[in-house]
Amino acid sequence: MSQTHFLTQGSTMQVGEWLLNIDRQSINDGDIERELDPLLFKLLSYFIENDGRIISRKELVENIWQQSFVDDNAINRAISELRKALKSTKQPGQSIKTHYRKGYSLFLPLCSPPKESKIQPQNLKTNITPEALPAQPLTKSLQRKYSSWLFIVALILITAALWLYSEPAKTTSTSSSSKPYLMLKGETISWHKGLYANLLLPPDKSKLAYTLKNVEQKIFSDLYVMDLKNRKEYLIDSGYVAALGWSDDGERLFYYKCSDSDYSSCIHLQASHLKSGEIKKEPMQDHSIEVREVTQYNEIGDIAVFRRNKYRGITHLNALYAYDKSTGEELRITTPNIAGTGDYFLTSISNPNRIIFERHNLGQSEIYIANLDGSSLQRLATNSHKVWAATFSKKSNSLIWYNRFDSKIDSYSLDSMQLEKAVEAPIDAANYVYPLSKKSLLISTDLHDYDVGILDLKTATTNYIASADRHEQDALALKNEKIYFSTRYGQKLKHWLKTNNQYFNITDKLGTEKKIIAANSTSTQLLSYSNKQLEVLNAKDYSVIKKWKIPHQINLAAIKNNKVAIIYTNADSQNNELMLLNTENNNRVVSDIDTPISLAWFDDARLIVNAKHKQFLILNSLTNTYSMLTTPDSITNIKPSLITMASNDTTLFLATEQEVYNVALNTMQDPKSVFKLKPYNYISNIKVNNDKLAVSFLSTSNLNSIKLYTENAPKY
């Protein structure tokens, strides 16, 4: 069992032949010392703290880049640069291991520093009640009080405790006052075609600010405010604009506007009279903030609370600051951990004035409450995911946020100072979620979807199934012009059959966990996988014809007559392997092909297998023997590298991230491009059946929408 290593300030870690210095963010092998740039340091730290397991690309995006979507090329470059940094004469071998279609893992041995004491969460808890958190203006006397030795010592102890605590607390329920399940009804409240992002609510939740990128315009985005009572929209500004925050009364919106896309010349503005036909826009007063260093700005009375990066000179590290407009004094409120990305403002509470913020550490996040001067700091919750948005309910005196990974509404009572029972509230896949209450959620639908395009090989026309509200994946082109695909929200699948441009929901026949991964050439049988069980299904009634227990993650599969071939990741070795099965017996044959990547049927008995080092092999399923397949350089040299294959009776289809090629099986000569995606779209899988090619791809240019999910109360 691997040990979890938590990096703390002032510590060192032996990583293979390298000694990692946490404070200096550098590595030294005795001969060479290299200073890691912030991104590489974050990446290496995350691999160390998650040693012993595979880290998916999605997880890296969520925890390192902290965005909803990152170009695959950016991830590839970062991994490549980290590998280069970790390579030396003393450390020549593999450092970061790639697990095909799974992710990456650290491949270097670790030696931890001496064990440090662990402080349990209960030892950190203080008996602070809402009434015990007084609001205090930022005066010079308070600043002197803030800098007193007693407070500094206390702050250091709390910060050290947070650094040393190594077991992330799960968001657990302590109260049974809330019902466990909530039926929600979604309503689309936006009516412009484009990409909605950056939802932002004032504390009173009366309005909603957001940006809209109109695909028909060349400008970068429009900045809108919507009155949530009457659903009217008001255009605030256009161009290279982004909202920064609100005044606490919701009457002024703060934003910045830049002259061009490099954000080198920007101004800070505030908009007022938002519900009038003549919105007033003027420069922000009192003090100037460098745009490149500030991503949030809110005002609570005379106190401006803003988020600035480059804390301690680290580009990605953010801290929160307060600026007293009446005195001109500036004070840093928070002290983030060096191994994370810092603090993010969530909302404010009045009477007394306090802020609630989220601390983004590596592998977890923490939610805190504090006074405007940083005093009376208290941790409310620790999550394995990032929240990004939370609201305060005066009615229940609780903080509310949405856990999109578990599809639950979490809340923390400021009366009992405890987490309340989570409410299950599944919604469609969302890019941004703002809870209005425990019974109402405001979301922006995903900026990217897993979509499906069906290419008719006879007519060379493409039919896109994609829509703003449906996220297609795992498509199969069946006979009789039928198309199967699934959609996902949370951890649940829905299954669809498209016939004559009509969509039929067949989830009740397949359940929400089975994943259909292949079909035979006659469309009479389907291959499904779930809960470590592989099944052959009758395509008419979805009854089980044959099943196998497969204790591994299946990546690809193909079925031909009575033969089934699968590529899976071995749960023990974490290496890709190929297994041959037969629907007429219980034989299992594992091929010794090294690291199979993709497969396709060559004929009734043989498979084409693409393996590591760009090898193309021909595998006899009857004898489990293979040989090199003679292929022209035009196939092996297709750039970028191939990710998957599929075949019908006559043709082999080869897919890169953005393009599909075909080549005749009988000649294997002169591959030609038959399907190419638009920029920033990436192929995840292809399936071919007779004259139809189904392409599942990640789309980053879909239209999305803003939806309001409210309680769907039953009628009596």
ZAMARGU-4260 file (C-alpha; in steps of 0.2 Angstrom, whole numbers, plus 5000, padded with zeros to 4 digits):
<rodrens>
0) 5000/5000/5000 | 5007/5017/4995 | 5010/5030/5008 | 5002/5047/5006 | 5015/5062/5006
5) 5008/5079/5011 | 5020/5093/5007 | 5022/5107/5020 | 5031/5123/5021 | 5049/5121/5025
10) 5050/5102/5021 | 5060/5092/5008 | 5055/5076/4999 | 5066/5064/4990 | 5059/5060/4973
15) 5069/5047/4965 | 5086/5054/4964 | 5080/5072/4966 | 5078/5081/4983 | 5063/5093/4981
20) 5064/5109/4992 | 5046/5115/4995 | 5050/5133/4999 | 5062/5135/4985 | 5051/5125/4973
25) 5067/5117/4966 | 5075/5100/4964 | 5093/5095/4966 | 5101/5078/4962 | 5118/5083/4969
30) 5125/5089/4953 | 5111/5099/4945 | 5099/5111/4954 | 5083/5116/4944 | 5070/5128/4949
35) 5052/5123/4944 | 5040/5135/4937 | 5024/5137/4947 | 5014/5125/4935 | 5027/5111/4936
40) 5029/5113/4954 | 5010/5111/4957 | 5009/5097/4945 | 5023/5087/4954 | 5016/5091/4971
45) 4999/5084/4966 | 5008/5068/4959 | 5017/5066/4976 | 5002/5069/4986 | 4992/5056/4976
50) 5007/5043/4974 | 5001/5026/4971 | 4986/5030/4960 | 4982/5035/4942 | 4977/5053/4940
55) 4965/5057/4926 | 4967/5071/4914 | 4950/5078/4920 | 4957/5077/4938 | 4972/5087/4933
60) 4961/5100/4924 | 4950/5102/4940 | 4964/5103/4953 | 4979/5110/4943 | 4972/5122/4930
65) 4955/5124/4940 | 4945/5127/4924 | 4931/5118/4916 | 4941/5114/4900 | 4959/5114/4896
70) 4966/5110/4879 | 4974/5093/4878 | 4989/5100/4871 | 4992/5111/4886 | 4991/5096/4897
75) 5003/5086/4885 | 5015/5100/4886 | 5015/5102/4905 | 5018/5083/4907 | 5032/5083/4894
80) 5040/5098/4902 | 5039/5090/4919 | 5047/5074/4912 | 5061/5084/4905 | 5064/5093/4922
85) 5065/5076/4931 | 5077/5069/4919 | 5096/5069/4922 | 5111/5058/4921 | 5107/5052/4938
90) 5089/5050/4935 | 5088/5044/4917 | 5072/5033/4918 | 5054/5036/4917 | 5047/5048/4929
95) 5028/5051/4924 | 5020/5035/4918 | 5006/5036/4905 | 4991/5024/4907 | 4982/5023/4891
100) 4965/5032/4891 | 4967/5032/4910 | 4979/5046/4915 | 4996/5047/4923 | 5005/5042/4939
105) 5021/5046/4947 | 5034/5032/4943 | 5048/5038/4955 | 5051/5031/4973 | 5047/5043/4987
110) 5056/5046/5003 | 5046/5056/5015 | 5053/5068/5028 | 5051/5063/5047 | 5033/5061/5052
115) 5025/5076/5059 | 5011/5076/5071 | 4994/5076/5064 | 4981/5088/5072 | 4963/5081/5071
120) 4949/5092/5065 | 4941/5092/5082 | 4957/5100/5089 | 4955/5114/5077 | 4937/5118/5081
125) 4933/5133/5092 | 4917/5138/5100 | 4914/5153/5090 | 4896/5157/5086 | 4889/5170/5074
130) 4887/5182/5088 | 4905/5180/5093 | 4911/5187/5077 | 4910/5205/5079 | 4911/5217/5064
135) 4925/5229/5066 | 4930/5243/5054 | 4948/5244/5047 | 4956/5257/5057 | 4974/5260/5062
140) 4971/5255/5079 | 4964/5238/5073 | 4978/5236/5061 | 4990/5238/5076 | 4979/5225/5086
145) 4979/5213/5071 | 4998/5214/5071 | 5000/5210/5090 | 5011/5196/5095 | 4997/5186/5103
150) 4986/5186/5087 | 5001/5182/5076 | 5006/5167/5087 | 4987/5161/5086 | 4987/5163/5067
155) 5003/5153/5065 | 4996/5139/5075 | 4980/5138/5066 | 4989/5139/5049 | 5002/5126/5054
160) 4988/5114/5060 | 4979/5116/5043 | 4995/5112/5034 | 4999/5097/5045 | 4982/5089/5044
165) 4983/5075/5032 | 4966/5067/5031 | 4954/5077/5021 | 4937/5077/5030 | 4923/5072/5020
170) 4907/5083/5020 | 4896/5072/5031 | 4879/5075/5038 | 4876/5079/5056 | 4858/5083/5056
175) 4842/5074/5050 | 4831/5090/5048 | 4832/5090/5029 | 4824/5077/5018 | 4836/5066/5009
180) 4830/5069/4991 | 4823/5083/4981 | 4815/5082/4964 | 4820/5097/4954 | 4812/5104/4938
185) 4823/5113/4926 | 4818/5129/4917 | 4828/5138/4904 | 4829/5156/4908 | 4841/5163/4895
190) 4836/5166/4877 | 4852/5172/4868 | 4862/5159/4857 | 4880/5158/4863 | 4891/5152/4877
195) 4886/5157/4894 | 4899/5158/4908 | 4905/5166/4924 | 4888/5167/4934 | 4889/5179/4948
200) 4876/5184/4961 | 4876/5198/4974 | 4872/5193/4992 | 4854/5197/4991 | 4852/5185/4975
205) 4841/5198/4966 | 4851/5199/4951 | 4863/5188/4940 | 4878/5194/4931 | 4886/5183/4917
210) 4896/5184/4901 | 4889/5178/4884 | 4900/5174/4869 | 4889/5176/4854 | 4895/5164/4841
215) 4888/5176/4827 | 4898/5191/4833 | 4917/5194/4833 | 4918/5203/4849 | 4925/5193/4864
220) 4909/5193/4875 | 4894/5203/4881 | 4892/5206/4899 | 4873/5205/4905 | 4864/5207/4921
225) 4847/5198/4923 | 4834/5203/4935 | 4829/5186/4943 | 4812/5192/4948 | 4805/5197/4930
230) 4819/5188/4920 | 4823/5204/4910 | 4841/5206/4904 | 4851/5221/4903 | 4867/5223/4892
235) 4880/5231/4903 | 4895/5231/4891 | 4903/5222/4876 | 4921/5218/4871 | 4935/5210/4882
240) 4925/5211/4898 | 4923/5201/4914 | 4913/5203/4930 | 4923/5205/4946 | 4910/5206/4959
245) 4895/5216/4967 | 4892/5229/4980 | 4884/5221/4995 | 4867/5229/4991 | 4867/5222/4974
250) 4865/5240/4966 | 4883/5241/4958 | 4892/5228/4947 | 4911/5229/4946 | 4920/5223/4930
255) 4935/5226/4920 | 4936/5230/4901 | 4952/5228/4890 | 4956/5235/4874 | 4962/5219/4867
260) 4964/5200/4870 | 4981/5201/4879 | 4973/5211/4893 | 4988/5223/4893 | 4977/5238/4893
265) 4962/5237/4905 | 4951/5248/4915 | 4941/5245/4930 | 4923/5250/4929 | 4907/5250/4940
270) 4889/5249/4933 | 4874/5256/4942 | 4856/5260/4938 | 4855/5242/4932 | 4836/5242/4929
275) 4835/5258/4920 | 4836/5261/4901 | 4852/5272/4904 | 4864/5261/4914 | 4877/5272/4922
280) 4895/5267/4919 | 4910/5275/4927 | 4928/5271/4933 | 4930/5263/4950 | 4935/5276/4963
285) 4946/5276/4978 | 4960/5266/4973 | 4968/5258/4957 | 4971/5239/4956 | 4982/5230/4943
290) 4970/5220/4932 | 4983/5206/4929 | 4984/5203/4948 | 4965/5204/4953 | 4951/5192/4948
295) 4938/5197/4961 | 4932/5213/4968 | 4917/5216/4980 | 4912/5230/4992 | 4905/5228/5009
300) 4900/5245/5015 | 4915/5255/5015 | 4927/5240/5014 | 4933/5233/4997 | 4937/5215/4997
305) 4947/5209/4983 | 4958/5194/4977 | 4975/5197/4971 | 4988/5184/4964 | 5007/5183/4966
310) 5006/5181/4985 | 5023/5178/4991 | 5029/5181/4973 | 5021/5165/4967 | 5011/5168/4951
315) 4997/5156/4954 | 4994/5159/4973 | 4980/5170/4978 | 4976/5179/4994 | 4961/5190/4999
320) 4964/5208/5004 | 4953/5222/5012 | 4954/5241/5008 | 4945/5253/5019 | 4939/5267/5007
325) 4937/5279/5022 | 4955/5278/5028 | 4964/5272/5013 | 4972/5258/5023 | 4975/5241/5015
330) 4976/5224/5024 | 4979/5206/5019 | 4964/5196/5026 | 4970/5178/5022 | 4986/5168/5023
335) 4984/5153/5010 | 4995/5138/5009 | 5010/5138/4998 | 5006/5121/4990 | 4989/5126/4984
340) 4982/5140/4973 | 4975/5151/4987 | 4959/5158/4992 | 4943/5162/4983 | 4929/5174/4989
345) 4912/5166/4989 | 4900/5178/4998 | 4898/5190/5012 | 4886/5191/5027 | 4880/5207/5036
350) 4876/5210/5054 | 4890/5208/5058 | 4900/5209/5042 | 4909/5194/5038 | 4916/5185/5022
355) 4915/5167/5017 | 4929/5160/5006 | 4936/5144/4999 | 4954/5139/5001 | 4960/5129/4986
360) 4973/5116/4992 | 4980/5102/4982 | 4968/5088/4982 | 4955/5096/4992 | 4946/5113/4997
365) 4941/5121/5013 | 4928/5133/5017 | 4931/5147/5030 | 4922/5161/5038 | 4931/5177/5045
370) 4929/5195/5050 | 4934/5208/5037 | 4951/5210/5046 | 4954/5191/5045 | 4951/5189/5064
375) 4940/5175/5071 | 4945/5163/5057 | 4935/5147/5057 | 4935/5132/5045 | 4917/5127/5041
380) 4920/5112/5029 | 4933/5102/5020 | 4928/5095/5003 | 4937/5083/4990 | 4930/5095/4977
385) 4930/5113/4973 | 4914/5123/4976 | 4917/5139/4967 | 4900/5146/4972 | 4890/5147/4988
390) 4876/5158/4995 | 4870/5163/5012 | 4852/5159/5017 | 4845/5172/5030 | 4830/5161/5033
395) 4839/5146/5039 | 4855/5155/5044 | 4866/5143/5034 | 4878/5143/5020 | 4873/5133/5004
400) 4883/5125/4990 | 4881/5112/4977 | 4892/5096/4976 | 4891/5092/4958 | 4901/5077/4959
405) 4889/5069/4971 | 4874/5078/4964 | 4870/5085/4982 | 4865/5101/4990 | 4877/5104/5005
410) 4874/5116/5019 | 4882/5122/5035 | 4871/5129/5049 | 4878/5145/5058 | 4867/5141/5072
415) 4873/5124/5077 | 4890/5127/5068 | 4888/5110/5060 | 4885/5103/5043 | 4867/5099/5039
420) 4861/5083/5030 | 4865/5084/5012 | 4850/5084/5000 | 4851/5073/4984 | 4847/5084/4969
425) 4853/5077/4952 | 4853/5090/4938 | 4860/5090/4920 | 4879/5092/4918 | 4883/5110/4923
430) 4898/5121/4921 | 4893/5133/4935 | 4881/5130/4949 | 4874/5144/4960 | 4862/5138/4974
435) 4848/5151/4977 | 4841/5140/4992 | 4841/5122/4997 | 4827/5120/4985 | 4833/5131/4970
440) 4848/5130/4959 | 4854/5142/4945 | 4866/5133/4933 | 4876/5137/4917 | 4875/5121/4906
445) 4892/5114/4901 | 4903/5124/4889 | 4908/5107/4881 | 4899/5091/4878 | 4902/5074/4872
450) 4893/5074/4856 | 4890/5063/4841 | 4891/5065/4822 | 4885/5051/4811 | 4894/5051/4794
455) 4885/5042/4780 | 4899/5034/4770 | 4888/5033/4754 | 4883/5051/4753 | 4897/5059/4763
460) 4885/5069/4773 | 4886/5071/4792 | 4871/5072/4804 | 4875/5080/4821 | 4865/5073/4835
465) 4871/5087/4847 | 4860/5099/4856 | 4862/5111/4870 | 4853/5100/4883 | 4859/5083/4878
470) 4877/5076/4880 | 4879/5062/4868 | 4893/5048/4869 | 4896/5030/4865 | 4886/5031/4849
475) 4883/5015/4838 | 4876/5016/4821 | 4864/5001/4819 | 4855/4994/4805 | 4838/5001/4799
480) 4844/5019/4801 | 4844/5017/4820 | 4857/5026/4831 | 4860/5021/4849 | 4869/5033/4861
485) 4870/5037/4879 | 4869/5053/4889 | 4877/5056/4906 | 4873/5067/4921 | 4882/5064/4937
490) 4886/5046/4938 | 4870/5040/4930 | 4868/5036/4911 | 4852/5038/4900 | 4850/5027/4885
495) 4843/5033/4869 | 4838/5026/4852 | 4836/5038/4838 | 4824/5032/4823 | 4818/5044/4810
500) 4823/5059/4819 | 4814/5054/4835 | 4822/5050/4851 | 4816/5036/4862 | 4822/5034/4880
505) 4826/5016/4883 | 4834/5018/4900 | 4821/5008/4909 | 4827/4993/4898 | 4845/4995/4901
510) 4846/5004/4918 | 4857/5019/4923 | 4874/5010/4925 | 4877/4999/4910 | 4887/5006/4896
515) 4884/5000/4878 | 4902/4998/4870 | 4899/4988/4854 | 4887/4980/4842 | 4889/4966/4829
520) 4888/4969/4811 | 4870/4963/4810 | 4864/4974/4824 | 4856/4959/4833 | 4868/4959/4848
525) 4875/4973/4859 | 4890/4972/4871 | 4888/4981/4888 | 4899/4984/4903 | 4896/4989/4921
530) 4901/4984/4938 | 4915/4973/4932 | 4903/4963/4921 | 4903/4961/4902 | 4887/4956/4894
535) 4881/4951/4877 | 4863/4958/4875 | 4849/4954/4863 | 4846/4970/4853 | 4827/4967/4852
540) 4823/4965/4871 | 4840/4968/4879 | 4840/4952/4888 | 4857/4944/4893 | 4864/4931/4881
545) 4881/4929/4889 | 4890/4937/4903 | 4908/4937/4910 | 4915/4944/4926 | 4929/4955/4921
550) 4939/4963/4936 | 4947/4976/4926 | 4942/4993/4917 | 4938/4989/4899 | 4944/5003/4887
555) 4939/4996/4870 | 4929/4981/4863 | 4923/4973/4847 | 4912/4959/4843 | 4912/4948/4827
560) 4900/4933/4826 | 4903/4923/4841 | 4920/4931/4846 | 4923/4946/4857 | 4939/4955/4859
565) 4942/4968/4873 | 4957/4979/4878 | 4957/4982/4897 | 4968/4990/4910 | 4975/4976/4922
570) 4970/4981/4940 | 4986/4975/4947 | 4999/4980/4934 | 4990/4995/4927 | 4995/4989/4910
575) 4984/4987/4895 | 4980/4969/4890 | 4970/4961/4876 | 4958/4946/4880 | 4948/4935/4868
580) 4931/4928/4873 | 4918/4917/4864 | 4900/4917/4867 | 4898/4899/4865 | 4910/4893/4879
585) 4919/4900/4894 | 4936/4901/4887 | 4947/4916/4891 | 4963/4919/4881 | 4974/4933/4886
590) 4986/4939/4872 | 5004/4943/4876 | 5004/4958/4864 | 5013/4972/4874 | 5002/4987/4878
595) 4988/4985/4865 | 4981/5002/4861 | 4966/4999/4849 | 4959/4985/4839 | 4947/4981/4824
600) 4942/4965/4815 | 4951/4961/4800 | 4940/4946/4795 | 4930/4933/4804 | 4945/4926/4813
605) 4958/4939/4814 | 4961/4956/4822 | 4971/4971/4818 | 4979/4977/4834 | 4988/4994/4836
610) 5001/4992/4850 | 5015/5003/4857 | 5029/5009/4847 | 5016/5012/4833 | 5016/4993/4829
615) 5002/4986/4818 | 4999/4967/4822 | 4988/4954/4815 | 4981/4943/4829 | 4973/4926/4825
620) 4959/4924/4838 | 4958/4905/4835 | 4977/4902/4839 | 4981/4917/4849 | 4996/4920/4838
625) 5001/4936/4830 | 5013/4943/4817 | 5018/4960/4811 | 5006/4968/4798 | 5015/4975/4784
630) 5008/4993/4783 | 5014/5008/4772 | 5023/5023/4781 | 5008/5033/4776 | 4998/5024/4790
635) 5012/5023/4804 | 5016/5041/4801 | 4999/5048/4802 | 5001/5064/4814 | 4996/5066/4828
640) 4996/5048/4834 | 4981/5037/4831 | 4970/5035/4846 | 4957/5022/4840 | 4952/5011/4826
645) 4936/5003/4819 | 4931/4992/4804 | 4917/4986/4793 | 4919/4971/4781 | 4929/4981/4768
650) 4937/4996/4777 | 4948/5000/4791 | 4945/5017/4799 | 4959/5026/4809 | 4956/5041/4821
655) 4967/5054/4827 | 4961/5067/4840 | 4953/5077/4826 | 4953/5067/4810 | 4947/5050/4803
660) 4956/5041/4789 | 4950/5026/4780 | 4960/5012/4770 | 4955/4997/4761 | 4957/4981/4771
665) 4963/4971/4756 | 4977/4982/4751 | 4981/4993/4767 | 4987/5006/4755 | 4984/5025/4753
670) 4974/5031/4768 | 4962/5045/4765 | 4954/5058/4776 | 4935/5056/4777 | 4930/5066/4792
675) 4938/5081/4801 | 4932/5090/4816 | 4932/5109/4818 | 4946/5116/4829 | 4945/5113/4848
680) 4935/5098/4846 | 4943/5081/4850 | 4938/5063/4845 | 4935/5051/4859 | 4929/5036/4850
685) 4923/5029/4833 | 4912/5015/4828 | 4907/5009/4811 | 4893/4998/4805 | 4890/4994/4787
690) 4889/5012/4778 | 4888/5022/4794 | 4902/5029/4804 | 4898/5036/4822 | 4910/5048/4829
695) 4910/5053/4847 | 4919/5069/4851 | 4922/5082/4864 | 4915/5098/4858 | 4920/5115/4865
700) 4909/5126/4854 | 4892/5121/4858 | 4879/5133/4863 | 4874/5132/4881 | 4861/5140/4892
705) 4856/5146/4909 | 4844/5136/4919 | 4834/5138/4935 | 4831/5122/4944 | 4817/5123/4957
710) 4808/5111/4968 | 4795/5101/4959 | 4782/5099/4972 | 4769/5085/4970 | 4751/5091/4967
715) 4738/5084/4979
</rodrens>
